[in-house]
Amino acid sequence: MASSNPAVAEAAGQRDELAESLAELFTNVSVMVRGELQGTNNQLALLEKMNDRVAQEYSNYGDVAAGLRVFVEQLNEKTRGFDEYVSQIDAIDQQVTEFEAVVSMLDKHVALLEKKVKSAYHISSSTQ
């Protein structure tokens, strides 16, 4: 039995060493997994902050877009208010164009009459 004692003691020593190695392995794996999980948690926290910032930025864009929509509606209302004036201006422009045509015809007629008067005056002064 004395000879089996050293073998048993040696086997027990190897088991203790194996148990310690396995415990150290599990501890190291546990530390590694915790580190990986912490890294993942940090990335997720960063992603959450980035999403919050982007959501806030898009919310600001929405506020700007809503303000622009109101501004465009106000401009459209003002434009509709000017439509009456634009139609009046168009009518005046049409009348001016017609008036210019009449003035041009009258100018030509006056020029023709002047020619006739000068011709008649010239003929009458040469006969005297």
C-alpha positions as CSV (number, residue, x, y, z in Angstrom):
1,M,0.0,0.0,0.0
2,A,2.9,2.2,0.6
3,S,3.7,2.0,-3.1
4,S,0.1,2.9,-4.0
5,N,0.2,5.9,-1.7
6,P,2.8,7.8,-3.7
7,A,0.9,7.0,-6.9
8,V,-2.4,8.1,-5.3
9,A,-0.7,11.2,-3.9
10,E,0.8,11.9,-7.3
11,A,-2.6,11.4,-9.0
12,A,-4.2,13.6,-6.4
13,G,-1.5,16.2,-7.0
14,Q,-2.2,16.0,-10.7
15,R,-5.9,16.4,-10.1
16,D,-5.3,19.4,-7.9
17,E,-3.1,20.9,-10.6
18,L,-5.6,20.0,-13.2
19,A,-8.4,21.5,-11.1
20,E,-6.4,24.7,-10.6
21,S,-5.6,24.9,-14.3
22,L,-9.3,24.4,-15.2
23,A,-10.4,26.9,-12.6
24,E,-7.8,29.4,-14.0
25,L,-9.0,28.6,-17.5
26,F,-12.6,29.2,-16.6
27,T,-11.7,32.4,-14.8
28,N,-9.8,33.7,-17.8
29,V,-12.6,32.7,-20.2
30,S,-15.1,34.4,-17.8
31,V,-12.9,37.6,-17.8
32,M,-12.6,37.4,-21.6
33,V,-16.4,36.9,-22.0
34,R,-17.1,39.8,-19.6
35,G,-14.7,42.0,-21.6
36,E,-16.4,41.1,-24.8
37,L,-19.8,41.8,-23.3
38,Q,-18.6,45.1,-21.8
39,G,-17.2,46.1,-25.3
40,T,-20.6,45.2,-26.8
41,N,-22.4,47.1,-24.1
42,N,-20.2,50.1,-24.8
43,Q,-20.9,49.9,-28.5
44,L,-24.6,49.6,-27.9
45,A,-24.5,52.6,-25.6
46,L,-22.6,54.7,-28.2
47,L,-25.1,53.6,-30.8
48,E,-28.0,54.6,-28.6
49,K,-26.4,58.0,-28.1
50,M,-25.8,58.4,-31.8
51,N,-29.4,57.4,-32.5
52,D,-30.7,59.9,-29.9
53,R,-28.6,62.7,-31.5
54,V,-29.8,61.8,-35.0
55,A,-33.4,61.7,-33.9
56,Q,-33.0,65.1,-32.3
57,E,-31.4,66.5,-35.5
58,Y,-34.2,65.1,-37.6
59,S,-36.7,66.5,-35.1
60,N,-35.1,69.9,-35.6
61,Y,-35.3,69.4,-39.4
62,G,-39.0,68.6,-39.0
63,D,-39.5,71.9,-37.1
64,V,-37.7,73.8,-39.8
65,A,-39.8,72.0,-42.5
66,A,-43.0,72.9,-40.6
67,G,-41.9,76.5,-40.4
68,L,-41.1,76.6,-44.1
69,R,-44.5,75.0,-44.9
70,V,-46.2,77.8,-43.0
71,F,-44.1,80.4,-44.7
72,V,-44.8,79.0,-48.2
73,E,-48.6,79.0,-47.4
74,Q,-48.3,82.6,-46.3
75,L,-46.5,83.5,-49.6
76,N,-49.1,81.6,-51.6
77,E,-51.9,83.6,-49.9
78,K,-50.1,86.9,-50.6
79,T,-49.6,85.8,-54.2
80,R,-53.3,85.1,-54.5
81,G,-53.9,88.6,-53.2
82,F,-51.7,90.0,-56.0
83,D,-53.5,88.0,-58.7
84,E,-56.2,90.7,-58.9
85,Y,-53.5,93.3,-59.4
86,V,-51.6,91.2,-61.9
87,S,-54.8,90.8,-64.0
88,Q,-55.4,94.6,-63.7
89,I,-51.8,95.3,-64.9
90,D,-52.2,92.8,-67.8
91,A,-55.4,94.6,-68.8
92,I,-53.7,98.0,-68.6
93,D,-50.8,96.6,-70.6
94,Q,-53.2,95.4,-73.3
95,Q,-54.9,98.8,-73.3
96,V,-51.6,100.6,-73.6
97,T,-50.6,98.3,-76.5
98,E,-53.9,99.1,-78.3
99,F,-53.5,102.9,-77.5
100,E,-50.0,102.8,-79.0
101,A,-51.4,101.2,-82.1
102,V,-54.0,104.0,-82.3
103,V,-51.4,106.7,-81.7
104,S,-49.2,105.2,-84.4
105,M,-52.1,105.2,-86.9
106,L,-53.0,108.8,-85.9
107,D,-49.4,109.8,-86.3
108,K,-49.3,108.4,-89.8
109,H,-52.6,110.1,-90.6
110,V,-51.3,113.4,-89.2
111,A,-48.1,113.1,-91.2
112,L,-50.2,112.4,-94.3
113,L,-52.4,115.5,-93.6
114,E,-49.3,117.6,-93.0
115,K,-48.0,116.5,-96.4
116,K,-51.3,117.4,-98.0
117,V,-51.4,120.7,-96.3
118,K,-47.8,121.5,-97.2
119,S,-48.5,120.4,-100.8
120,A,-51.7,122.5,-100.9
121,Y,-50.0,125.4,-99.4
122,H,-47.0,125.1,-101.7
123,I,-49.4,124.8,-104.8
124,S,-51.4,127.8,-103.6
125,S,-48.3,130.0,-103.0
126,S,-46.9,129.1,-106.4
127,T,-50.1,130.1,-108.2
128,Q,-50.2,133.5,-106.6
